[in-house]
Amino acid sequence: MSHLVLNDVPPEVIDELRRRADQHKCSVADEAKAVLEGSLGLSKARALVAARRLRVRLEGAGESASLIREGRGGAAAGGRPPDSVQGPPRAPGAPDGGNF
């Protein structure tokens, strides 16, 4: 990895880098690298590469939302339990509140 030395950096720039580094819980050098990458558009490219790797890793893992819907009676039922599932017994003459 290459090294970069910057001369005559205004104190307010150093102070802002320190403030941001404290906020992000990293070193001033790491914060300066992040600022440079971001201003050059490299942080977005790095994020896209990481997202693609994650997508490939998770491929075929299944969709949890569809499994949850299936467990609740399927998407066609709007996520409601199937008709065979009934709520608690109702007292005779009680108003019908419908299923869930």
C-alpha positions in Angstrom: 0.0 0.0 0.0 1.3 3.5 -0.8 1.9 6.3 1.6 0.7 9.9 1.3 2.1 12.9 3.1 0.3 16.2 3.1 2.1 19.4 4.0 0.6 22.7 5.2 -2.8 21.3 6.1 -4.8 24.0 7.8 -5.5 23.4 11.5 -9.3 23.5 11.0 -9.0 20.6 8.5 -7.0 18.6 11.0 -9.5 19.5 13.8 -12.5 18.4 11.6 -10.7 15.1 10.7 -10.2 14.5 14.5 -13.8 15.3 15.3 -15.1 13.0 12.6 -12.6 10.3 13.6 -13.8 10.5 17.2 -17.4 10.3 15.9 -16.7 7.2 13.8 -14.4 5.7 16.4 -11.4 5.4 14.1 -8.0 7.0 13.7 -7.4 10.3 12.0 -5.6 8.4 9.2 -8.5 6.1 8.6 -10.9 9.0 8.6 -8.7 10.9 6.1 -8.7 7.7 3.8 -12.5 7.5 4.1 -12.9 11.2 3.1 -10.5 10.8 0.2 -12.2 7.6 -1.0 -15.6 9.2 -0.7 -14.7 12.3 -2.6 -13.2 10.2 -5.4 -16.3 7.9 -5.5 -14.2 4.9 -4.4 -16.2 4.3 -1.2 -19.3 3.7 -3.3 -17.5 1.3 -5.6 -16.1 -0.5 -2.6 -19.6 -0.8 -1.1 -21.0 -2.1 -4.3 -18.4 -4.8 -4.5 -19.1 -5.8 -0.9 -22.9 -5.8 -1.6 -22.3 -8.1 -4.6 -20.2 -10.5 -2.6 -22.9 -10.6 0.1 -25.6 -11.2 -2.4 -23.7 -14.1 -3.9 -23.1 -15.5 -0.5 -26.7 -15.3 0.4 -28.1 -16.6 -2.9 -30.3 -19.7 -2.4 -30.6 -19.0 1.4 -34.3 -18.5 0.9 -36.6 -15.6 1.6 -37.6 -15.4 5.2 -40.6 -13.3 4.4 -42.1 -15.9 2.2 -41.5 -18.6 4.9 -43.2 -16.4 7.5 -46.2 -15.8 5.2 -46.5 -19.5 4.5 -46.5 -20.2 8.2 -49.3 -17.6 8.7 -51.5 -19.1 6.0 -49.9 -17.9 2.8 -49.8 -14.7 0.9 -53.2 -15.3 -0.7 -54.7 -15.2 2.8 -53.1 -11.9 3.4 -50.9 -13.3 6.1 -54.0 -14.5 8.1 -54.3 -18.0 9.6 -56.2 -20.5 7.4 -59.9 -20.8 8.0 -59.3 -24.1 9.9 -57.7 -22.1 12.7 -60.2 -20.7 15.1 -60.0 -18.2 17.8 -61.1 -18.7 21.4 -64.6 -20.0 22.0 -67.3 -17.3 22.1 -70.1 -17.1 24.6 -73.5 -17.8 23.2 -75.1 -14.6 21.8 -71.7 -12.7 21.7 -71.1 -10.6 18.6 -69.0 -12.2 15.9 -65.7 -10.4 15.9 -64.4 -12.4 12.9 -61.2 -14.4 12.8 -58.1 -12.5 13.9 
